[in-house]
Amino acid sequence: MEKIEVHIKKGDNYGDLPLPSYATMCSAGMDLYAAIEDPIIIKPGDTKLISSGIHIALPNGYEAQIRPRSGLALKHGISIVNTPGTVDADYRGPIGIILINHGKNDFTVARGERIAQMVINKVAQANWIIKNTLDETERGEGGYGHTGGHNSL
């Protein structure tokens, strides 16, 4: 697996929290922690911006995607509003996570809780070439549901 160097700066509220890390050798995402002083309650249907407490400097040609944690989604209905959130290579500000509570109960975010995961990806930028026609494919212009819904036999 390819590894790249990413510079990280801890914010003032990060303190003794561990650096983002991969749970296993083959994990795609690394856990991000709630770098908050006091617990934050997210009521059902509400959103809250939670600080990860870190700033990063990605190399050009890379992005970081901020994604929900599946355990929080399954057990509590907690997700990320703009999933995946994108951190561009030239952004140097704090990384915040916009959590939403899709569950039926209040959810309390505590300091040091794993609230999201961050995946580093290579990116490419498009160079538009205007054409009057596009190459043909088997799918063509088939859109939403063109291959059949869940009730199809």
Sequence and secondary structure as in RCSB ss.txt:
>XXXX:A:sequence
MEKIEVHIKKGDNYGDLPLPSYATMCSAGMDLYAAIEDPIIIKPGDTKLISSGIHIALPNGYEAQIRPRSGLALK
HGISIVNTPGTVDADYRGPIGIILINHGKNDFTVARGERIAQMVINKVAQANWIIKNTLDETERGEGGYGHTGGH
NSL
>XXXX:A:secstr
      EEEE TTTTT    EESSTT SSEEEE   SS EEE TT EEEEE  EEEE  TTEEEEEE  HHHHHH
H EEETTSSEEE TT  S  EEEEEE SSS EEE TT EEEEEEEEE         SS    SSTT  TTTT  T
T  
